[in-house]
Amino acid sequence: MREEEIVQVIPVQFGWFAYGRDEQWAEFLTPVALWALVESSGSVRRVVGLSAHGLGQVTRVEELPGFVEYRHVSQEEGA
């Protein structure tokens, strides 16, 4: 079975984050930079979030240790 291949990427509207808990159960929010449409074997497609780390390094949000879910935080909530 092949790994998922990125078919298309689009920028994320402000306010999307990856929510999770680290090894000490501390909660974290990591900004999502891009949405990627990925396709796996069997032509199954799904959308995943990508996060930027440093210069030129992009990680699938779901691969972050402790990732739980995607969350949208409006500017009013974050203020």
N, C-alpha and C positions, 0 to 999 in steps of 0.2 A: 504494500500500500504506500503510495507516495504521500509526502507531506503536502499540506495546503500550499497553494500557490496564490500569490496576490494577483488579482485581476484588475483592480482599480483602487485608487485612493482619492479621498477628498478631505479638505480641511474640516476641522471640528468647530462648531459654534462655541463661543466662550461659555464656560460653565460645566463642561463634562469632565468628570473625574473618575479615576479608579479608586474604589474604596476597599480597604483591607485591614488586616491586623497582623502585626509583626510577631516575632517569636515570644515577646513579652506581653502579648495581647494588647499592645498600644495601637489605637486606630490611626490610619493614615489615609490621606487623599493625595493622589498623584494626577496632575493634569493629563488629559488625553489630547494629543496634538492632531491626530489623523484618524479617520475611519478607513478601514481597508475591507474591500470585498474580496474574500478568499474562496478558492474552490479546491475541494479535495477529490480523491478518486471517486468515481460514481457520479461526478458532476454535482455534488452537494455544495451549495454556496451558503456562506454566512458572513456576517459583518463582525469585525474585531477592531478593538481600539489599539492605537500605536502611541507610544510615549517617547519623547525625545530625552536623551540623557547625554549631556555634553555636546560636543561638536561632532556631527555626523554619525551618531549612534542612536538607533531606533530599536525599541523593544516592544514586543507584543505585550499589552497590558495583562492579559490572562496568564502570562508566564512569570509575572512578578510574584515573589514569595508572599503568601498570605492574601492574595487577591480574592475578594469575595464577590463584588458586583460593580457595575457601572452606576454612577449617580450623577444627577444634574443638580447643580446648586446655582440658583438665580443670584444676581448681584445683590438683591435685597436680603437674601438669606445669608450671603457671605459677608455682608457689611457689619 
